[in-house]
Amino acid sequence: MSSTSLSKCLTLVKNAVDESSLAPIIALYFAASWCPDCVESKPYVSNVFKMQEGRAKLFDLVYVSSDNDSDQMKGEIEGGWDSIDYEKKEDRSMLKKCFGICAQKEMEALGITSEQRKGGIPTLLLIDKGNSVVISPDGIPDLMGDNKVEDPLAKWKALLLPKES
């Protein structure tokens, strides 16, 4: 991927969150209501987002939908989450291509090959907002399953790079 297209994708991501947010991480949650693994992961994603209440916000969450329609998508978004509007299919497609993350059934339409696909759904991609770099290709295993960590927020904070001058 060219640095120009990565730059475009990162601009799109940053524009999806409230510009006044001081959260140093943007978490892109690639998911869909029809996906059983996404349904299973959603409460964990929701809980880690809510863990930020009452303390300095570590991450903004942006839902990148693979839902079949806008009503399904709206049903997945929780309070405080940002999203790429369902009507902005081109923007959602660009993010999926940029990061190589999509549902298997979307691969052909997006023109993503098996070699280009880095992940399916659900995926929680973590981006260091200040340095514009991916700091974790998927935070879901930190939240659930055999490799879950006790304090995912502390782990993610430790991944942040020193600010570039």
DSSP file (Angstrom, degrees, kcal/mol; ACC not computed):
  #  RESIDUE AA STRUCTURE BP1 BP2  ACC     N-H-->O    O-->H-N    N-H-->O    O-->H-N    TCO  KAPPA ALPHA  PHI   PSI    X-CA   Y-CA   Z-CA
    1    1 A M              0   0    0      0, 0.0     2,-0.1     0, 0.0    97,-0.0   0.000 360.0 360.0 360.0 138.7    0.0    0.0    0.0
    2    2 A S     >  -     0   0    0      1,-0.1     4,-2.1     4,-0.0     5,-0.2  -0.381 360.0-120.7 -75.9 156.4    1.3    3.4   -0.8
    3    3 A S  H  > S+     0   0    0      1,-0.2     4,-2.4     2,-0.2     5,-0.1   0.799 113.2  60.1 -66.7 -26.1    1.9    6.0    1.9
    4    4 A T  H  > S+     0   0    0      2,-0.2     4,-2.3     1,-0.2    -1,-0.2   0.937 106.8  43.5 -65.8 -46.1   -0.6    8.3    0.1
    5    5 A S  H  > S+     0   0    0      2,-0.2     4,-2.3     1,-0.2    -2,-0.2   0.879 114.3  50.5 -69.8 -35.1   -3.4    5.8    0.5
    6    6 A L  H  X S+     0   0    0     -4,-2.1     4,-2.7     2,-0.2    -1,-0.2   0.920 110.3  50.7 -64.1 -41.8   -2.4    5.0    4.1
    7    7 A S  H  X S+     0   0    0     -4,-2.4     4,-2.2     1,-0.2    -2,-0.2   0.908 109.9  49.8 -60.8 -42.7   -2.4    8.8    4.7
    8    8 A K  H  X S+     0   0    0     -4,-2.3     4,-2.3     2,-0.2    -1,-0.2   0.912 111.5  49.2 -61.6 -43.2   -5.9    9.1    3.2
    9    9 A C  H  X S+     0   0    0     -4,-2.3     4,-2.4     1,-0.2    -2,-0.2   0.916 110.9  48.9 -64.0 -43.6   -7.2    6.2    5.3
   10   10 A L  H  X S+     0   0    0     -4,-2.7     4,-2.7     2,-0.2    -1,-0.2   0.871 110.3  51.4 -66.2 -36.0   -5.7    7.7    8.5
   11   11 A T  H  X S+     0   0    0     -4,-2.2     4,-2.3     2,-0.2    -1,-0.2   0.924 110.0  49.8 -63.6 -43.7   -7.3   11.1    7.7
   12   12 A L  H  X S+     0   0    0     -4,-2.3     4,-0.8     2,-0.2    -2,-0.2   0.905 112.0  48.4 -60.0 -43.0  -10.7    9.4    7.2
   13   13 A V  H >X S+     0   0    0     -4,-2.4     3,-1.0     1,-0.2     4,-0.5   0.940 112.0  47.9 -62.9 -48.6  -10.3    7.6   10.5
   14   14 A K  H >< S+     0   0    0     -4,-2.7     3,-0.9     1,-0.3    -1,-0.2   0.846 108.3  55.5 -63.8 -33.8   -9.3   10.8   12.4
   15   15 A N  H 3< S+     0   0    0     -4,-2.3    -1,-0.3     1,-0.2    -2,-0.2   0.690  97.7  65.2 -71.6 -17.4  -12.3   12.7   10.8
   16   16 A A  H << S+     0   0    0     -3,-1.0    67,-0.4    -4,-0.8     2,-0.2   0.679  96.8  66.0 -78.7 -17.3  -14.7   10.0   12.1
   17   17 A V  S << S-     0   0    0     -3,-0.9     2,-0.2    -4,-0.5    45,-0.0  -0.684 102.5 -85.2-105.9 160.1  -13.9   11.0   15.8
   18   18 A D    >   -     0   0    0     -2,-0.2     3,-2.2     1,-0.2    -2,-0.1  -0.440  35.6-140.8 -60.8 121.8  -14.7   14.1   17.7
   19   19 A E  T 3  S+     0   0    0      1,-0.3    -1,-0.2    -2,-0.2    -3,-0.0   0.705  99.5  60.3 -63.9 -18.4  -11.8   16.5   16.9
   20   20 A S  T 3  S+     0   0    0      2,-0.0    -1,-0.3     0, 0.0     2,-0.1   0.546  78.7 116.4 -84.6  -6.0  -11.8   17.7   20.5
   21   21 A S    <   -     0   0    0     -3,-2.2    39,-0.1     1,-0.1    -4,-0.0  -0.410  49.5-164.2 -66.2 133.8  -11.1   14.2   21.8
   22   22 A L        +     0   0    0     -2,-0.1    -1,-0.1    37,-0.1    -3,-0.0   0.382  45.7 129.6 -96.1   1.7   -7.8   13.9   23.6
   23   23 A A        -     0   0    0      1,-0.2    35,-0.2    36,-0.0    36,-0.1  -0.379  51.1-150.9 -59.6 128.3   -7.8   10.1   23.4
   24   24 A P  S    S+     0   0    0      0, 0.0   105,-2.6     0, 0.0   106,-0.6   0.610  73.9  60.0 -80.2 -10.6   -4.4    9.0   22.0
   25   25 A I  E     -aB  59 128A   0     33,-1.8    35,-2.3   103,-0.2     2,-0.5  -0.933  61.2-159.0-121.1 140.9   -5.8    5.8   20.4
   26   26 A I  E     -aB  60 127A   0    101,-2.4   101,-2.6    -2,-0.4     2,-0.6  -0.985  13.4-158.4-112.8 124.5   -8.4    5.2   17.7
   27   27 A A  E     -aB  61 126A   0     33,-3.3    35,-3.1    -2,-0.5     2,-0.7  -0.912   2.7-154.8-104.6 118.9   -9.9    1.7   17.8
   28   28 A L  E     -aB  62 125A   0     97,-3.0    97,-2.2    -2,-0.6     2,-0.9  -0.846   6.6-159.6 -93.6 117.5  -11.5    0.6   14.5
   29   29 A Y  E     -aB  63 124A   0     33,-3.0    35,-2.6    -2,-0.7     2,-0.6  -0.841   3.9-166.2-102.0 100.9  -14.1   -2.1   15.3
   30   30 A F  E     +aB  64 123A   0     93,-2.6    93,-1.7    -2,-0.9     2,-0.3  -0.782  36.8 122.4 -86.5 117.0  -14.8   -4.1   12.1
   31   31 A A  E     -a   65   0A   0     33,-1.6    35,-1.9    -2,-0.6    36,-0.3  -0.948  43.0-146.1-163.0 176.4  -17.9   -6.1   12.7
   32   32 A A    >   -     0   0    0     -2,-0.3     3,-1.0    33,-0.2     6,-0.2  -0.981  25.9-124.8-156.8 150.3  -21.5   -6.9   11.6
   33   33 A S  T 3  S+     0   0    0     -2,-0.3     6,-0.1     1,-0.2    -1,-0.1   0.773 109.9  55.8 -67.6 -26.8  -24.7   -7.9   13.4
   34   34 A W  T 3  S+     0   0    0     32,-0.1    -1,-0.2     4,-0.1    33,-0.0   0.537  85.9  95.9 -84.1  -6.7  -25.1  -11.1   11.3
   35   35 A C    <>  -     0   0    0     -3,-1.0     4,-2.3     1,-0.2     3,-0.4  -0.761  63.7-153.8 -91.4 116.1  -21.7  -12.4   12.3
   36   36 A P  H  > S+     0   0    0      0, 0.0     4,-2.0     0, 0.0    -1,-0.2   0.876  96.6  50.9 -57.6 -39.7  -21.8  -14.9   15.2
   37   37 A D  H  > S+     0   0    0      1,-0.2     4,-1.9     2,-0.2     5,-0.1   0.854 110.1  50.7 -66.4 -33.1  -18.2  -14.1   16.3
   38   38 A C  H  > S+     0   0    0     -3,-0.4     4,-2.3     2,-0.2    -1,-0.2   0.904 107.7  52.0 -68.9 -41.6  -19.0  -10.4   16.3
   39   39 A V  H  < S+     0   0    0     -4,-2.3    -2,-0.2     1,-0.2    -1,-0.2   0.896 112.1  47.7 -59.9 -39.7  -22.1  -10.9   18.4
   40   40 A E  H  < S+     0   0    0     -4,-2.0     4,-0.4    -5,-0.2    -1,-0.2   0.869 115.5  43.8 -69.2 -37.1  -19.9  -12.8   20.9
   41   41 A S  H >X S+     0   0    0     -4,-1.9     4,-2.2     1,-0.2     3,-0.7   0.766  93.0  81.3 -81.3 -25.4  -17.2  -10.1   20.9
   42   42 A K  H 3X S+     0   0    0     -4,-2.3     4,-3.0     1,-0.3     5,-0.2   0.868  88.5  51.9 -54.8 -45.5  -19.5   -7.1   21.1
   43   43 A P  H 3> S+     0   0    0      0, 0.0     4,-2.4     0, 0.0    -1,-0.3   0.873 111.5  49.2 -60.4 -33.6  -20.1   -7.2   24.9
   44   44 A Y  H <> S+     0   0    0     -3,-0.7     4,-2.2    -4,-0.4    -2,-0.2   0.906 112.4  46.6 -70.0 -41.9  -16.3   -7.4   25.5
   45   45 A V  H  X S+     0   0    0     -4,-2.2     4,-1.9     2,-0.2    -1,-0.2   0.922 113.8  49.5 -63.9 -44.0  -15.7   -4.4   23.2
   46   46 A S  H  X S+     0   0    0     -4,-3.0     4,-2.3    -5,-0.2    -2,-0.2   0.912 110.4  50.5 -60.6 -44.3  -18.5   -2.5   24.9
   47   47 A N  H  X S+     0   0    0     -4,-2.4     4,-1.5    -5,-0.2    -2,-0.2   0.907 109.7  48.4 -63.6 -43.0  -17.1   -3.3   28.4
   48   48 A V  H  < S+     0   0    0     -4,-2.2     4,-0.4     1,-0.2    -1,-0.2   0.859 111.2  51.8 -68.4 -32.1  -13.6   -2.2   27.6
   49   49 A F  H >< S+     0   0    0     -4,-1.9     3,-1.2     1,-0.2    -1,-0.2   0.924 110.5  48.1 -65.3 -43.2  -15.0    1.0   26.2
   50   50 A K  H >< S+     0   0    0     -4,-2.3     3,-1.8     1,-0.2    -2,-0.2   0.743  94.9  74.7 -69.7 -23.0  -17.0    1.6   29.3
   51   51 A M  T 3< S+     0   0    0     -4,-1.5    -1,-0.2     1,-0.3    -2,-0.2   0.714  86.7  65.6 -61.0 -18.9  -13.9    0.9   31.5
   52   52 A Q  T X  S+     0   0    0     -3,-1.2     3,-1.9    -4,-0.4    -1,-0.3   0.664  73.8 115.4 -77.9 -16.6  -12.7    4.4   30.4
   53   53 A E  T <  S+     0   0    0     -3,-1.8     3,-0.1     1,-0.3    -3,-0.0  -0.280  80.4  17.6 -58.5 134.7  -15.6    6.2   32.3
   54   54 A G  T 3  S+     0   0    0      1,-0.3     2,-0.3     3,-0.0    -1,-0.3   0.548 118.6  70.8  82.2   7.6  -14.3    8.3   35.1
   55   55 A R  S <  S-     0   0    0     -3,-1.9    -1,-0.3     0, 0.0     2,-0.1  -0.916 100.7 -63.9-143.7 171.7  -10.8    8.4   33.9
   56   56 A A        -     0   0    0     -2,-0.3     2,-0.3     1,-0.1    -3,-0.0  -0.375  62.8-110.1 -59.5 130.8   -8.8   10.0   31.0
   57   57 A K        -     0   0    0      1,-0.2    -1,-0.1    -2,-0.1     3,-0.1  -0.471  32.7-174.2 -69.9 125.9  -10.1    8.5   27.8
   58   58 A L        +     0   0    0     -2,-0.3   -33,-1.8     1,-0.2     2,-0.4   0.826  64.3  16.6 -88.3 -36.5   -7.5    6.2   26.2
   59   59 A F  E     -a   25   0A   0    -35,-0.2     2,-0.4   -36,-0.1    -1,-0.2  -0.991  55.2-142.9-144.4 148.9   -9.4    5.4   22.9
   60   60 A D  E     -a   26   0A   0    -35,-2.3   -33,-3.3    -2,-0.4     2,-0.5  -0.855  28.7-138.9 -97.7 142.1  -12.2    6.5   20.6
   61   61 A L  E     -a   27   0A   0     -2,-0.4    21,-3.2    19,-0.4     2,-0.5  -0.909  15.5-169.4-109.5 128.2  -14.0    3.6   19.0
   62   62 A V  E     -ac  28  82A   0    -35,-3.1   -33,-3.0    -2,-0.5     2,-0.5  -0.967  15.3-143.1-117.7 118.6  -15.1    3.8   15.4
   63   63 A Y  E     -ac  29  83A   0     19,-2.6    21,-1.9    -2,-0.5     2,-0.7  -0.702  10.6-165.4 -82.8 122.6  -17.5    1.1   14.1
   64   64 A V  E     -a   30   0A   0    -35,-2.6   -33,-1.6    -2,-0.5     2,-0.1  -0.920  23.3-142.5-110.5 104.7  -16.7    0.0   10.6
   65   65 A S  E     +a   31   0A   0     -2,-0.7   -33,-0.2    19,-0.4   -35,-0.1  -0.368  38.4 173.8 -80.0 141.0  -19.8   -1.9    9.5
   66   66 A S        +     0   0    0    -35,-1.9   -34,-0.2    -2,-0.1    -1,-0.1   0.001  47.2 134.9-117.1  20.3  -20.2   -5.0    7.3
   67   67 A D        -     0   0    0    -36,-0.3     3,-0.1     1,-0.1   -35,-0.0  -0.190  65.0-122.1 -67.3 162.4  -23.9   -5.0    8.1
   68   68 A N  S    S+     0   0    0      1,-0.1     2,-0.3     2,-0.0    -1,-0.1   0.710  87.1   3.5 -81.0 -21.9  -26.5   -5.6    5.4
   69   69 A D  S  > S-     0   0    0      1,-0.1     4,-2.0     0, 0.0     5,-0.1  -0.967  78.1 -98.4-156.7 170.9  -28.4   -2.3    5.9
   70   70 A S  H  > S+     0   0    0     -2,-0.3     4,-2.8     1,-0.2     5,-0.2   0.819 117.6  57.5 -67.1 -31.2  -28.3    0.9    8.0
   71   71 A D  H  > S+     0   0    0      2,-0.2     4,-1.7     1,-0.2    -1,-0.2   0.921 107.1  48.0 -65.6 -42.5  -30.8   -0.3   10.5
   72   72 A Q  H  > S+     0   0    0      2,-0.2     4,-0.7     1,-0.2    -2,-0.2   0.934 113.3  49.2 -59.6 -44.8  -28.7   -3.3   11.4
   73   73 A M  H >X S+     0   0    0     -4,-2.0     3,-1.5     1,-0.2     4,-1.1   0.934 108.3  51.7 -61.8 -47.0  -25.7   -1.0   11.7
   74   74 A K  H 3< S+     0   0    0     -4,-2.8     3,-0.2     1,-0.3    -1,-0.2   0.835 104.9  58.3 -60.2 -31.9  -27.5    1.4   14.0
   75   75 A G  H 3< S+     0   0    0     -4,-1.7    -1,-0.3     1,-0.2    -2,-0.2   0.688 105.8  50.1 -70.2 -18.2  -28.5   -1.5   16.2
   76   76 A E  H << S+     0   0    0     -3,-1.5     2,-0.3    -4,-0.7    -1,-0.2   0.723  89.1  92.6 -91.2 -24.5  -24.8   -2.3   16.7
   77   77 A I     <  -     0   0    0     -4,-1.1     2,-0.2    -3,-0.2     3,-0.1  -0.564  60.3-159.8 -80.6 129.7  -23.6    1.1   17.7
   78   78 A E    >   -     0   0    0     -2,-0.3     3,-2.2     1,-0.1    -2,-0.1  -0.608  36.9 -67.8-103.8 166.3  -23.5    1.9   21.4
   79   79 A G  T 3  S+     0   0    0      1,-0.3    -1,-0.1    -2,-0.2     3,-0.1  -0.247 120.7  17.1 -54.4 131.1  -23.5    5.2   23.3
   80   80 A G  T 3  S+     0   0    0      1,-0.3   -19,-0.4    -3,-0.1    -1,-0.3   0.222  95.1 123.2  91.2 -14.5  -20.2    7.1   22.8
   81   81 A W    <   -     0   0    0     -3,-2.2    -1,-0.3   -21,-0.1     2,-0.2  -0.547  49.3-149.1 -78.9 145.4  -19.1    5.0   19.7
   82   82 A D  E     -c   62   0A   0    -21,-3.2   -19,-2.6    -2,-0.2     2,-0.3  -0.575  18.4-172.2 -98.0 171.8  -18.3    6.8   16.5
   83   83 A S  E     -c   63   0A   0    -67,-0.4     2,-0.7   -21,-0.3   -19,-0.2  -0.989  34.2-107.6-157.6 163.0  -18.9    5.2   13.1
   84   84 A I        -     0   0    0    -21,-1.9   -19,-0.4    -2,-0.3   -71,-0.0  -0.901  58.3-105.9 -91.2 118.6  -18.4    5.5    9.4
   85   85 A D    >   -     0   0    0     -2,-0.7     3,-1.5     1,-0.1     7,-0.2  -0.075  18.2-127.4 -49.2 141.3  -21.9    6.3    8.2
   86   86 A Y  T 3  S+     0   0    0      1,-0.3     3,-0.1   -16,-0.1    -1,-0.1   0.869 110.2  59.4 -58.3 -37.3  -23.6    3.4    6.4
   87   87 A E  T 3  S+     0   0    0      1,-0.2     2,-1.2     2,-0.1     3,-0.3   0.678  89.5  75.1 -67.3 -16.9  -24.3    5.7    3.4
   88   88 A K    <>  +     0   0    0     -3,-1.5     4,-2.2     1,-0.2     3,-0.3  -0.431  55.6 152.7 -94.0  60.4  -20.6    6.3    3.0
   89   89 A K  H  >  +     0   0    0     -2,-1.2     4,-2.9     1,-0.2    -1,-0.2   0.864  68.6  56.9 -58.8 -38.3  -19.9    2.8    1.5
   90   90 A E  H  > S+     0   0    0     -3,-0.3     4,-2.3     1,-0.2    -1,-0.2   0.895 107.9  47.5 -62.1 -40.3  -16.9    4.1   -0.4
   91   91 A D  H  > S+     0   0    0     -3,-0.3     4,-2.1     2,-0.2    -2,-0.2   0.924 113.2  47.3 -66.8 -44.4  -15.3    5.3    2.8
   92   92 A R  H  X S+     0   0    0     -4,-2.2     4,-2.2    -7,-0.2    -2,-0.2   0.918 113.0  49.7 -62.5 -42.2  -16.0    2.0    4.6
   93   93 A S  H  X S+     0   0    0     -4,-2.9     4,-2.6     1,-0.2     5,-0.2   0.899 107.9  53.8 -62.9 -40.9  -14.7    0.1    1.6
   94   94 A M  H  X S+     0   0    0     -4,-2.3     4,-3.0     1,-0.2    -1,-0.2   0.913 109.6  47.7 -61.2 -42.9  -11.5    2.2    1.5
   95   95 A L  H  X S+     0   0    0     -4,-2.1     4,-2.3     2,-0.2     6,-0.3   0.907 111.2  50.8 -64.9 -41.0  -10.8    1.4    5.2
   96   96 A K  H  X>S+     0   0    0     -4,-2.2     5,-1.5     1,-0.2     4,-1.0   0.915 115.9  41.7 -62.7 -42.5  -11.4   -2.3    4.6
   97   97 A K  H  <5S+     0   0    0     -4,-2.6    -2,-0.2     3,-0.2    -1,-0.2   0.913 112.5  54.9 -69.1 -43.0   -9.0   -2.3    1.6
   98   98 A C  H  <5S+     0   0    0     -4,-3.0    -2,-0.2     1,-0.2    -1,-0.2   0.902 121.7  27.4 -57.9 -45.7   -6.5   -0.1    3.4
   99   99 A F  H  <5S-     0   0    0     -4,-2.3    -1,-0.2    -5,-0.2    -2,-0.2   0.476 104.1-122.9 -99.8  -4.0   -6.1   -2.4    6.4
  100  100 A G  T  <5 +     0   0    0     -4,-1.0    18,-2.8    -5,-0.2    19,-1.9   0.849  66.2 134.4  67.5  34.5   -7.0   -5.7    4.7
  101  101 A I  B   < +e  119   0B   0     -5,-1.5     2,-0.3    -6,-0.3    19,-0.2  -0.969  19.6 119.4-123.4 122.2   -9.9   -6.4    7.0
  102  102 A C        -     0   0    0     17,-1.8    19,-0.2    -2,-0.5     2,-0.1  -0.980  63.4 -79.4-165.4 167.0  -13.3   -7.5    5.9
  103  103 A A    >>  -     0   0    0     -2,-0.3     3,-1.8    17,-0.2     4,-0.7  -0.477  45.5-116.9 -69.7 149.0  -15.9  -10.3    6.1
  104  104 A Q  G >4 S+     0   0    0      1,-0.3     3,-1.2     2,-0.2     4,-0.4   0.883 115.6  58.2 -56.1 -39.0  -15.0  -13.2    3.8
  105  105 A K  G 34 S+     0   0    0      1,-0.2     4,-0.3     2,-0.1    -1,-0.3   0.635 103.9  53.6 -69.7 -11.7  -18.2  -12.6    1.8
  106  106 A E  G <> S+     0   0    0     -3,-1.8     4,-2.2     1,-0.1    -1,-0.2   0.587  82.5  91.2 -93.5 -12.9  -17.0   -9.1    1.0
  107  107 A M  H <X>S+     0   0    0     -3,-1.2     5,-2.4    -4,-0.7     4,-1.2   0.892  86.3  45.5 -54.5 -50.0  -13.6  -10.0   -0.4
  108  108 A E  H >45S+     0   0    0     -4,-0.4     3,-0.7     1,-0.2    -1,-0.2   0.937 113.9  48.0 -62.7 -48.0  -14.6  -10.4   -4.1
  109  109 A A  H 345S+     0   0    0     -4,-0.3    -1,-0.2     1,-0.2    -2,-0.2   0.844 116.1  45.3 -62.2 -33.6  -16.6   -7.1   -4.2
  110  110 A L  H 3<5S-     0   0    0     -4,-2.2    -1,-0.2     2,-0.1    -2,-0.2   0.623 109.8-123.0 -83.9 -13.4  -13.8   -5.2   -2.5
  111  111 A G  T <<5 +     0   0    0     -4,-1.2     2,-0.6    -3,-0.7    -3,-0.2   0.814  59.1 150.2  74.0  30.0  -11.1   -6.8   -4.7
  112  112 A I      < -     0   0    0     -5,-2.4    -1,-0.3    -6,-0.2    -2,-0.1  -0.864  32.5-152.4 -99.3 122.9   -9.2   -8.1   -1.7
  113  113 A T     >  -     0   0    0     -2,-0.6     4,-1.8    -3,-0.1     3,-0.2  -0.390  31.2-104.5 -85.5 168.3   -7.3  -11.4   -2.3
  114  114 A S  T  4 S+     0   0    0      1,-0.2    -1,-0.1     2,-0.2    -2,-0.0   0.862 124.2  52.7 -59.4 -35.6   -6.5  -14.0    0.4
  115  115 A E  T  4 S+     0   0    0      1,-0.2    -1,-0.2     3,-0.0    -3,-0.0   0.848 111.4  45.5 -69.1 -34.1   -2.9  -12.7    0.4
  116  116 A Q  T  4 S+     0   0    0     -3,-0.2     2,-0.5     2,-0.0    -2,-0.2   0.737  91.2  95.6 -81.0 -23.3   -4.1   -9.1    1.0
  117  117 A R     <  +     0   0    0     -4,-1.8   -16,-0.2     1,-0.2   -17,-0.1  -0.572  44.0 174.5 -76.9 119.5   -6.6  -10.0    3.7
  118  118 A K        -     0   0    0    -18,-2.8     2,-0.3    -2,-0.5   -17,-0.2   0.636  64.4  -3.0 -97.0 -18.6   -5.0   -9.5    7.1
  119  119 A G  B     -e  101   0B   0    -19,-1.9   -17,-1.8   -17,-0.0    -1,-0.3  -0.985  55.1-140.6-168.5 157.9   -8.1  -10.2    9.1
  120  120 A G        -     0   0    0     -2,-0.3   -17,-0.2   -19,-0.2   -90,-0.1  -0.197  53.6 -33.9-103.0-160.5  -11.8  -11.0    9.1
  121  121 A I  S    S+     0   0    0    -19,-0.2   -84,-0.2     1,-0.1   -90,-0.2  -0.893 111.5  43.0-109.7 143.8  -14.5   -9.8   11.4
  122  122 A P  S    S+     0   0    0      0, 0.0     2,-0.3     0, 0.0    -2,-0.2   0.505  75.7 151.0 -81.9 148.1  -14.6   -9.1   14.2
  123  123 A T  E     -B   30   0A   0    -93,-1.7   -93,-2.6    -4,-0.1     2,-0.6  -0.993  31.4-159.6-139.4 139.3  -11.3   -7.1   14.4
  124  124 A L  E     -B   29   0A   0     -2,-0.3    15,-2.8   -95,-0.2     2,-0.4  -0.840  17.6-167.0-119.9  90.3  -10.4   -4.3   16.7
  125  125 A L  E     -B   28   0A   0    -97,-2.2   -97,-3.0    -2,-0.6     2,-0.5  -0.643   7.7-148.9 -82.8 129.2   -7.5   -2.5   15.0
  126  126 A L  E     -BD  27 136A   0     10,-2.7     9,-2.5    -2,-0.4    10,-1.5  -0.878  12.4-169.9-107.4 127.8   -5.7    0.0   17.3
  127  127 A I  E     -BD  26 134A   0   -101,-2.6  -101,-2.4    -2,-0.5     2,-0.9  -0.954  24.8-131.8-119.0 131.1   -4.1    3.2   15.8
  128  128 A D  E  >> -BD  25 133A   0      5,-3.2     4,-1.4    -2,-0.4     5,-1.1  -0.731  22.8-159.8 -76.7 107.4   -1.7    5.6   17.6
  129  129 A K  T  45S+     0   0    0   -105,-2.6    -1,-0.2    -2,-0.9  -104,-0.1   0.875  84.0  50.5 -62.5 -41.3   -3.4    8.8   16.7
  130  130 A G  T  45S+     0   0    0   -106,-0.6    -1,-0.2     1,-0.2    34,-0.1   0.831 122.2  30.5 -68.8 -33.1   -0.4   11.1   17.4
  131  131 A N  T  45S-     0   0    0     -3,-0.2    -1,-0.2     2,-0.2    -2,-0.2   0.425  99.6-130.5-107.0  -1.3    2.0    9.0   15.3
  132  132 A S  T  <5 +     0   0    0     -4,-1.4     2,-0.3     1,-0.2    -3,-0.2   0.896  62.6 126.4  53.5  47.7   -0.4    7.7   12.7
  133  133 A V  E   < -D  128   0A   0     -5,-1.1    -5,-3.2  -123,-0.0     2,-0.5  -0.973  67.0-110.7-133.4 150.4    0.7    4.1   13.1
  134  134 A V  E     -D  127   0A   0     -2,-0.3    -7,-0.3    -7,-0.2    -9,-0.0  -0.676  30.6-179.9 -75.5 123.8   -1.1    0.8   13.8
  135  135 A I  E    S+     0   0A   0     -9,-2.5    -8,-0.2    -2,-0.5    -1,-0.2   0.607  72.3  17.9-102.7 -15.6   -0.1   -0.3   17.2
  136  136 A S  E     -D  126   0A   0    -10,-1.5   -10,-2.7     1,-0.1    -1,-0.3  -0.892  58.9-153.2-153.8 125.7   -2.1   -3.6   17.3
  137  137 A P  S    S+     0   0    0      0, 0.0     2,-0.2     0, 0.0    -1,-0.1   0.716  90.6   8.0 -71.1 -18.5   -3.6   -5.4   14.3
  138  138 A D        -     0   0    0    -15,-0.1   -13,-0.2   -13,-0.1     4,-0.2  -0.736  51.1-177.6-165.8 114.7   -6.4   -6.8   16.6
  139  139 A G    >>  +     0   0    0    -15,-2.8     3,-1.0    -3,-0.2     4,-0.6   0.506  68.0  92.9 -87.4  -6.3   -7.3   -6.1   20.2
  140  140 A I  H >> S+     0   0    0      1,-0.3     3,-1.9     2,-0.2     4,-1.5   0.913  81.1  55.2 -56.7 -46.3  -10.1   -8.7   20.4
  141  141 A P  H 34 S+     0   0    0      0, 0.0    -1,-0.3     0, 0.0    -2,-0.1   0.769 101.5  60.0 -61.1 -22.1   -7.8  -11.5   21.8
  142  142 A D  H <4 S+     0   0    0     -3,-1.0     7,-2.4     6,-0.2    -2,-0.2   0.730 110.6  42.3 -70.9 -20.9   -6.8   -9.1   24.6
  143  143 A L  H << S+     0   0    0     -3,-1.9     2,-0.3    -4,-0.6    -1,-0.2   0.744 122.6  10.4 -99.1 -28.4  -10.5   -9.0   25.6
  144  144 A M  S  < S+     0   0    0     -4,-1.5     3,-0.4     3,-0.0    -1,-0.2  -0.968  92.0  35.3-151.3 160.2  -11.7  -12.6   25.3
  145  145 A G  S >  S-     0   0    0     -2,-0.3     3,-1.4     1,-0.2     0, 0.0  -0.355 102.2 -37.4  90.4-170.3  -10.5  -16.1   24.9
  146  146 A D  T 3  S+     0   0    0      1,-0.3    -1,-0.2    -2,-0.1     0, 0.0   0.747 135.5  46.4 -64.7 -26.8   -7.4  -18.0   26.0
  147  147 A N  T 3  S+     0   0    0     -3,-0.4    -1,-0.3    -6,-0.1    -2,-0.1   0.235  78.6 137.8-103.2  14.1   -5.0  -15.0   25.5
  148  148 A K    <   -     0   0    0     -3,-1.4     2,-0.3    -5,-0.1    -5,-0.2  -0.235  45.3-136.1 -62.3 150.2   -7.1  -12.3   27.2
  149  149 A V        -     0   0    0     -7,-2.4    -1,-0.1     1,-0.1    -2,-0.0  -0.760  11.8-125.8-108.4 155.3   -5.3   -9.9   29.5
  150  150 A E  S    S+     0   0    0     -2,-0.3    -1,-0.1     1,-0.3    -2,-0.0   0.895 104.3  23.4 -66.3 -41.0   -6.3   -8.7   32.9
  151  151 A D     >  +     0   0    0      1,-0.1     4,-2.0     2,-0.0     3,-0.4  -0.740  64.0 174.4-130.1  84.4   -6.0   -5.0   32.0
  152  152 A P  H  > S+     0   0    0      0, 0.0     4,-2.8     0, 0.0     5,-0.2   0.848  80.8  58.7 -60.1 -33.6   -6.3   -4.4   28.2
  153  153 A L  H  > S+     0   0    0      1,-0.2     4,-2.4     2,-0.2     5,-0.2   0.915 106.9  47.0 -63.0 -41.3   -6.3   -0.6   28.7
  154  154 A A  H  > S+     0   0    0     -3,-0.4     4,-1.9     2,-0.2    -1,-0.2   0.910 112.7  50.0 -65.1 -41.7   -2.9   -0.7   30.4
  155  155 A K  H  X S+     0   0    0     -4,-2.0     4,-0.7     1,-0.2    -2,-0.2   0.936 113.0  45.9 -61.7 -45.9   -1.6   -3.0   27.7
  156  156 A W  H >X S+     0   0    0     -4,-2.8     3,-0.9     1,-0.2     4,-0.5   0.885 109.8  53.8 -67.1 -38.3   -2.8   -0.7   24.9
  157  157 A K  H >< S+     0   0    0     -4,-2.4     3,-1.2     1,-0.2    -1,-0.2   0.888 104.4  56.3 -61.7 -38.1   -1.4    2.4   26.6
  158  158 A A  H 3< S+     0   0    0     -4,-1.9    -1,-0.2     1,-0.2    -2,-0.2   0.700  98.6  62.7 -67.5 -18.9    2.0    0.7   26.8
  159  159 A L  H << S+     0   0    0     -3,-0.9    -1,-0.2    -4,-0.7    -2,-0.2   0.668  78.1 110.7 -79.2 -17.0    1.9    0.2   23.0
  160  160 A L    <<  -     0   0    0     -3,-1.2     3,-0.1    -4,-0.5  -135,-0.0  -0.305  65.5-132.9 -62.4 140.0    1.8    4.0   22.4
  161  161 A L        -     0   0    0      1,-0.1   -31,-0.1     3,-0.0     3,-0.1  -0.556  31.7 -89.1 -87.9 156.0    5.0    5.4   20.8
  162  162 A P        -     0   0    0      0, 0.0    -1,-0.1     0, 0.0     2,-0.1  -0.395  58.2 -93.4 -60.2 144.0    6.7    8.6   22.2
  163  163 A K        -     0   0    0      1,-0.1     2,-0.2    -3,-0.1   -32,-0.1  -0.347  38.0-124.8 -61.9 134.7    5.2   11.6   20.4
  164  164 A E              0   0    0    -34,-0.1    -1,-0.1     1,-0.1    -3,-0.0  -0.574 360.0 360.0 -76.8 144.8    7.2   12.7   17.3
  165  165 A S              0   0    0     -2,-0.2    -1,-0.1     0, 0.0    -2,-0.1   0.462 360.0 360.0 -91.4 360.0    8.3   16.3   17.4
